[in-house]
Amino acid sequence: MKTVPAVPLEYHGFPEDEMKARALAFYEMMKKRHSTRDFADKPVPLEVITTCLETAGRAPSGANQQPWHFVVVTDPAIKHQIRLAAEAEERAFYTERASEEWLDALAPLGTDADKTFIDRAGCLIVIFAQTYGLNEDGSRTKHYYVQESVGIAAGFLIAALHNAGLACLTHTPSPMNFLAEILGRPKNERAYINLVVGYPATDAQVPLHATHKKALAEFVSFV
């Protein structure tokens, strides 16, 4: 292995019993996480959002290039503009673009072109993937493992938001080009997820179908 400048690993170990307890406590918290489309019309603390984004920024990435950008939207007018553009794309999706097989897969979730939740939720965190980097002189830098890297960062963010007591929804209209246009993002960025974030409504619900998760034996093999 090549010798490169390095710093000591900040590792804090725990006795095995404590490891088990911490792992179980995190699992018990995360198994209560579900996406919802029922949000309260209530502002979210930006300090909490910022700290959760700091957590997302600690995610591993290909060649440590961190090929992501997060745009936090709280302005009601901008949120409404995003909602209208999203609903236009979604109407086209449900009536023209989606195959019957795709619509059948979505049916148990009850989704449709109505995106009222975009207006109601406290904020949107639009996650952009940077397909390539831009140097100060305008030249390009190739990015590696962009999809994987941004996906991991999004996972960190969702877990951090849930841990902080907020609900979220991964909204991915197709296509999502309108997000870059509305938010004025550069050409090297592509919208990855419109993460809808806020407090759940007092009567918030989760489709029963969404609570059915695979058992460990169905998605894990030990070799």
PLY file of the C-alpha trace (Angstrom):
ply
format ascii 1.0
element vertex 223
property float x
property float y
property float z
element edge 222
property int vertex1
property int vertex2
end_header
0.00 0.00 0.00
1.30 3.45 -0.92
2.36 5.77 1.86
0.27 8.95 1.84
-0.23 11.77 4.37
-2.55 10.41 7.07
-3.98 11.08 10.52
-4.90 8.60 13.27
-8.30 6.93 12.97
-10.78 8.35 15.50
-12.08 5.03 16.76
-13.89 4.55 20.03
-14.60 0.91 20.73
-17.17 -0.55 23.10
-17.39 -3.79 25.09
-19.31 -6.46 23.17
-22.40 -6.19 25.39
-22.56 -2.45 24.77
-22.06 -2.99 21.04
-25.05 -5.31 21.01
-27.16 -2.85 23.00
-26.27 0.08 20.76
-26.94 -1.91 17.59
-30.30 -3.04 18.93
-31.28 0.45 20.08
-30.50 1.90 16.65
-32.47 -0.86 14.95
-35.46 -0.34 17.26
-35.42 3.36 16.35
-35.00 2.84 12.60
-37.65 0.13 12.28
-40.20 2.82 13.19
-39.10 4.90 10.21
-41.63 5.05 7.41
-42.22 7.45 4.57
-45.39 9.49 4.86
-47.24 11.94 2.65
-49.11 13.49 5.57
-47.18 16.47 6.90
-48.08 19.18 9.39
-47.98 22.76 8.13
-45.23 23.67 10.58
-41.72 25.14 10.15
-38.75 22.92 10.91
-35.72 24.08 12.94
-33.03 24.95 10.41
-30.33 24.24 12.99
-31.55 20.63 13.11
-31.60 20.41 9.30
-28.08 21.84 9.14
-26.73 19.32 11.65
-28.35 16.45 9.75
-26.75 17.73 6.55
-23.39 17.80 8.33
-23.97 14.11 9.03
-24.79 13.45 5.36
-21.56 15.19 4.40
-19.60 12.60 6.39
-20.71 9.78 4.08
-18.00 7.86 2.20
-17.66 8.59 -1.50
-15.68 7.38 -4.51
-12.14 8.86 -4.33
-13.53 11.13 -1.56
-14.90 13.45 -4.26
-18.18 14.01 -2.39
-20.16 14.47 -5.64
-23.30 15.93 -4.05
-25.03 19.22 -3.40
-28.04 19.76 -1.13
-30.49 22.62 -1.61
-32.75 23.39 1.37
-36.01 25.03 0.27
-38.27 26.71 2.82
-39.65 29.58 0.71
-43.39 28.83 0.22
-43.40 30.35 -3.27
-40.48 28.20 -4.44
-42.00 25.09 -2.85
-45.27 25.78 -4.66
-43.44 26.28 -7.95
-41.75 22.91 -7.44
-45.11 21.32 -6.60
-46.74 22.58 -9.80
-43.83 21.38 -11.94
-43.78 18.01 -10.16
-47.51 17.51 -10.61
-47.24 18.25 -14.32
-44.58 15.55 -14.69
-46.51 13.14 -12.47
-49.73 13.55 -14.46
-47.82 12.66 -17.59
-46.26 9.70 -15.78
-49.53 8.23 -14.52
-51.45 8.78 -17.77
-48.81 8.24 -20.46
-45.33 7.12 -19.40
-45.79 4.40 -16.80
-46.28 0.80 -17.86
-49.19 -1.20 -16.47
-46.68 -3.30 -14.53
-45.25 -0.17 -12.89
-48.69 1.19 -12.04
-49.66 -2.19 -10.56
-46.56 -2.07 -8.34
-47.51 1.42 -7.10
-51.20 0.67 -6.58
-50.88 -0.68 -2.98
-49.19 2.59 -1.98
-52.05 4.77 -3.24
-49.79 7.27 -4.98
-51.08 9.64 -7.65
-50.25 12.98 -9.27
-51.39 15.04 -6.27
-48.31 16.40 -4.46
-49.96 18.60 -1.81
-47.32 17.46 0.67
-44.72 19.62 -1.09
-46.58 22.75 0.01
-47.34 21.53 3.52
-44.01 20.06 4.65
-41.60 22.28 6.53
-38.89 22.10 3.90
-37.56 20.33 0.87
-33.99 19.08 0.68
-33.27 18.62 -3.00
-30.28 16.31 -3.42
-28.22 16.80 -6.55
-25.60 14.42 -7.93
-22.61 16.09 -9.55
-21.88 14.08 -12.68
-18.49 15.78 -12.92
-16.56 18.41 -10.98
-15.70 21.92 -12.10
-12.26 23.38 -11.44
-11.60 27.08 -10.91
-10.39 27.43 -14.50
-13.62 25.88 -15.83
-12.08 22.50 -16.68
-13.83 19.29 -15.69
-12.86 16.67 -13.13
-14.19 13.16 -13.63
-16.24 11.86 -10.71
-16.31 8.18 -9.81
-19.14 6.10 -8.30
-21.50 9.08 -8.29
-24.74 7.11 -7.91
-23.37 4.98 -5.11
-21.82 7.92 -3.27
-24.90 10.13 -3.39
-27.12 7.21 -2.42
-25.04 6.58 0.70
-25.14 10.29 1.64
-28.92 10.30 1.18
-29.17 7.28 3.49
-27.09 9.04 6.14
-29.37 12.08 5.86
-32.62 10.12 6.13
-31.35 8.26 9.22
-30.19 11.53 10.81
-33.54 13.22 10.17
-35.46 10.31 11.67
-33.12 10.27 14.66
-33.83 13.99 15.18
-37.60 13.41 15.20
-38.55 14.52 11.71
-40.39 12.60 9.00
-39.42 12.53 5.36
-40.48 11.24 1.97
-38.18 10.35 -0.93
-39.95 11.98 -3.85
-38.52 11.12 -7.26
-40.68 12.41 -10.11
-39.41 11.38 -13.53
-37.89 13.34 -15.13
-36.65 15.83 -12.52
-34.94 18.37 -14.76
-37.30 21.08 -13.52
-35.62 21.03 -10.10
-32.26 22.18 -11.47
-34.02 24.85 -13.54
-36.11 26.24 -10.67
-33.21 26.19 -8.22
-30.63 27.52 -10.68
-28.19 24.65 -10.38
-25.27 24.25 -12.82
-25.26 21.82 -15.75
-22.98 19.33 -14.00
-25.67 18.62 -11.39
-28.59 16.25 -11.83
-31.50 16.04 -9.39
-31.30 12.76 -7.47
-34.06 13.00 -4.83
-36.51 15.66 -3.73
-36.52 14.84 -0.02
-39.68 16.19 1.59
-39.01 16.89 5.29
-41.12 18.00 8.22
-43.26 17.07 11.16
-45.86 14.38 10.47
-49.49 15.45 10.70
-51.31 14.32 13.85
-53.36 11.95 11.71
-50.45 10.88 9.47
-50.78 7.44 7.97
-48.55 4.90 6.28
-49.91 2.51 3.61
-50.13 -0.97 5.10
-48.18 -2.31 2.13
-45.21 -0.09 3.09
-44.96 -1.73 6.52
-44.26 -5.15 5.02
-40.48 -5.53 5.18
-38.48 -8.60 4.22
-37.32 -10.86 7.04
-33.56 -10.99 7.61
-33.29 -14.46 6.07
-34.79 -13.14 2.83
-32.11 -10.53 2.20
-28.98 -11.68 4.04
-26.57 -14.57 3.46
-23.71 -15.47 5.78
-20.72 -17.07 4.09
0 1
1 2
2 3
3 4
4 5
5 6
6 7
7 8
8 9
9 10
10 11
11 12
12 13
13 14
14 15
15 16
16 17
17 18
18 19
19 20
20 21
21 22
22 23
23 24
24 25
25 26
26 27
27 28
28 29
29 30
30 31
31 32
32 33
33 34
34 35
35 36
36 37
37 38
38 39
39 40
40 41
41 42
42 43
43 44
44 45
45 46
46 47
47 48
48 49
49 50
50 51
51 52
52 53
53 54
54 55
55 56
56 57
57 58
58 59
59 60
60 61
61 62
62 63
63 64
64 65
65 66
66 67
67 68
68 69
69 70
70 71
71 72
72 73
73 74
74 75
75 76
76 77
77 78
78 79
79 80
80 81
81 82
82 83
83 84
84 85
85 86
86 87
87 88
88 89
89 90
90 91
91 92
92 93
93 94
94 95
95 96
96 97
97 98
98 99
99 100
100 101
101 102
102 103
103 104
104 105
105 106
106 107
107 108
108 109
109 110
110 111
111 112
112 113
113 114
114 115
115 116
116 117
117 118
118 119
119 120
120 121
121 122
122 123
123 124
124 125
125 126
126 127
127 128
128 129
129 130
130 131
131 132
132 133
133 134
134 135
135 136
136 137
137 138
138 139
139 140
140 141
141 142
142 143
143 144
144 145
145 146
146 147
147 148
148 149
149 150
150 151
151 152
152 153
153 154
154 155
155 156
156 157
157 158
158 159
159 160
160 161
161 162
162 163
163 164
164 165
165 166
166 167
167 168
168 169
169 170
170 171
171 172
172 173
173 174
174 175
175 176
176 177
177 178
178 179
179 180
180 181
181 182
182 183
183 184
184 185
185 186
186 187
187 188
188 189
189 190
190 191
191 192
192 193
193 194
194 195
195 196
196 197
197 198
198 199
199 200
200 201
201 202
202 203
203 204
204 205
205 206
206 207
207 208
208 209
209 210
210 211
211 212
212 213
213 214
214 215
215 216
216 217
217 218
218 219
219 220
220 221
221 222
